[in-house]
Amino acid sequence: MTDHFARPERAATSREERVAELHRLCDADYASTAARRKADLSQPLYGSAAMVVREQLREPTDLQVAVEVARHVLDCDSSLTLREALRLLLRALDVHAATPLPAEAPPALRCPAATASDTSPCGGPVAVLVLGLGEGGTAGCEHHAARLIAAAPGTYPVALPHAPEGAATRVHRAAGEAGRR
């Protein structure tokens, strides 16, 4: 019987010789990968070695994946591949294909802060909440909120979360100017 693993050219040897030959082959294999084990990974990595490992472990973002797929799609004519690239891009931008992109709401025709006697049009979207003593508050555009505050002493504006920056300050100033007239 021939030992095809340890010595294919000779007849079978004793068990001890086969084990010694396997150890020799394992040692040779281990020595061939010594360069890969040169870095001592039991110690913390610093400098360029740390940057190399960090780059290998970094997972690409959805947008990076979508861009990479789009680059590959430019070279092919498959509509299925194009569809998949667009789906990944939309997912990376956190927009679903069936959901339309959000559009800015047009200004309301009449905001809740507009009184029946005030016939002026709204001055933009509802941006502030007019709070006063003993009431829950009235939402309104900057124009009508300023008029309401000027007409009702003890009220003040609070900007809504989606309001433009400085909306409450502008309403407060406009109310003060209207009250002086």
C-alpha positions in Angstrom: 0.0 0.0 0.0 1.3 3.4 -0.9 1.0 6.5 1.3 -0.2 9.0 -1.4 -0.2 11.9 1.0 3.1 11.8 2.7 5.3 10.0 0.2 3.5 9.1 -3.0 6.7 7.8 -4.7 7.4 5.1 -2.0 5.7 2.3 -0.3 4.0 2.9 3.1 6.2 3.7 6.0 5.7 3.3 9.7 3.2 5.4 11.5 5.9 7.4 13.3 7.5 8.4 10.0 4.1 9.4 8.5 3.4 11.6 11.5 6.9 13.1 11.3 6.3 13.9 7.6 3.0 15.5 8.4 4.6 17.7 11.0 7.3 18.7 8.6 4.6 19.7 6.0 2.7 21.7 8.7 5.9 23.5 9.7 6.7 24.4 6.1 3.1 25.7 5.6 3.3 27.7 8.8 6.7 29.2 7.8 5.2 30.2 4.4 2.7 32.5 6.1 5.1 34.1 8.6 5.0 37.4 6.8 1.3 37.7 7.4 1.8 37.2 11.1 4.6 39.7 11.5 2.4 42.4 13.0 1.8 41.7 16.7 -2.0 42.1 16.9 -2.0 41.6 20.7 -0.7 45.2 21.0 -2.8 48.2 20.0 -2.2 49.6 16.6 -1.1 53.1 16.0 -0.3 55.2 13.0 -0.4 53.8 9.4 -0.9 50.2 10.6 -4.1 51.4 12.4 -5.3 53.3 9.3 -4.9 50.2 7.1 -6.9 48.0 9.5 -9.5 50.7 9.9 -10.0 51.0 6.2 -10.3 47.3 5.8 -13.0 47.1 8.5 -15.0 50.2 7.4 -18.3 49.3 5.9 -19.4 51.5 3.0 -22.4 53.7 3.4 -25.6 53.1 1.4 -24.8 56.2 -0.7 -21.3 54.9 -1.5 -22.7 51.5 -2.5 -25.3 53.2 -4.7 -22.7 55.4 -6.4 -20.5 52.3 -7.0 -23.4 50.4 -8.5 -24.3 53.4 -10.7 -20.7 53.5 -12.0 -21.0 49.8 -13.0 -24.4 50.4 -14.6 -23.0 53.0 -17.0 -21.1 50.2 -18.7 -24.1 47.9 -19.2 -27.4 48.0 -21.0 -29.6 46.1 -18.6 -32.8 47.9 -17.5 -33.0 45.5 -14.5 -29.5 46.7 -13.3 -30.5 50.3 -13.8 -33.7 49.7 -11.8 -31.7 48.2 -9.0 -29.2 51.0 -9.0 -31.9 53.6 -8.8 -33.6 51.7 -5.9 -30.3 51.6 -4.0 -29.8 55.3 -4.6 -33.3 56.2 -3.4 -32.8 54.0 -0.3 -29.5 55.7 0.4 -31.2 59.1 0.3 -33.9 57.6 2.6 -36.7 58.2 0.0 -39.0 55.4 -0.9 -39.9 54.9 -4.6 -43.7 55.0 -3.9 -43.4 58.0 -1.7 -43.4 61.4 -3.5 -40.7 63.8 -2.5 -41.9 66.2 0.2 -42.9 69.6 -1.2 -43.2 72.8 0.6 -46.7 73.5 1.6 -48.2 76.6 -0.1 -49.2 79.4 2.2 -52.6 79.0 3.7 -55.3 81.2 2.3 -56.4 82.2 5.8 -54.4 81.1 8.9 -56.2 80.6 12.2 -54.7 83.8 13.6 -56.5 85.9 11.0 -59.6 87.5 12.4 -62.8 87.9 10.5 -62.4 91.7 10.4 -58.8 91.4 9.0 -59.1 90.9 5.2 -55.4 91.0 4.4 -53.9 87.8 2.9 -51.5 85.6 4.9 -47.8 86.5 4.8 -46.5 83.0 4.3 -47.0 79.6 5.9 -48.1 79.1 9.5 -44.9 79.7 11.4 -45.7 80.8 15.0 -48.0 79.9 17.8 -49.5 82.9 19.7 -49.8 82.1 23.4 -51.6 84.2 25.9 -53.1 84.2 29.4 -55.6 81.3 29.8 -55.7 80.1 26.2 -54.2 77.2 24.4 -52.7 79.2 21.6 -53.4 80.2 18.0 -51.2 79.2 15.1 -50.7 81.7 12.4 -48.5 83.3 9.7 -46.0 86.0 10.8 -48.3 88.8 9.5 -51.5 87.8 11.2 -49.7 86.6 14.4 -48.1 90.1 14.7 -51.5 91.8 14.3 -53.1 89.4 16.9 -50.4 90.1 19.4 -50.7 93.9 18.9 -54.5 93.7 19.4 -54.4 91.4 22.5 -52.1 92.5 25.4 -50.4 89.7 27.3 -49.9 87.4 24.3 -46.5 86.4 22.9 -45.2 84.4 19.9 -43.5 81.0 19.9 -41.9 79.6 16.8 -43.2 76.3 15.5 -40.6 73.5 14.8 -40.7 74.0 11.0 -40.7 77.8 11.2 -37.9 79.8 9.5 -35.1 81.0 11.8 -36.1 84.2 13.8 -39.8 84.0 13.0 -40.9 84.6 16.6 -38.5 87.6 16.9 -39.8 89.1 13.7 -43.4 88.7 14.9 -42.7 90.3 18.3 -41.0 93.3 16.6 -43.8 93.7 14.1 -46.4 93.6 16.9 -44.5 96.2 18.8 -44.3 98.5 15.8 -48.1 98.0 15.1 -48.9 98.7 18.8 -47.1 102.1 18.6 -49.2 103.3 15.7 
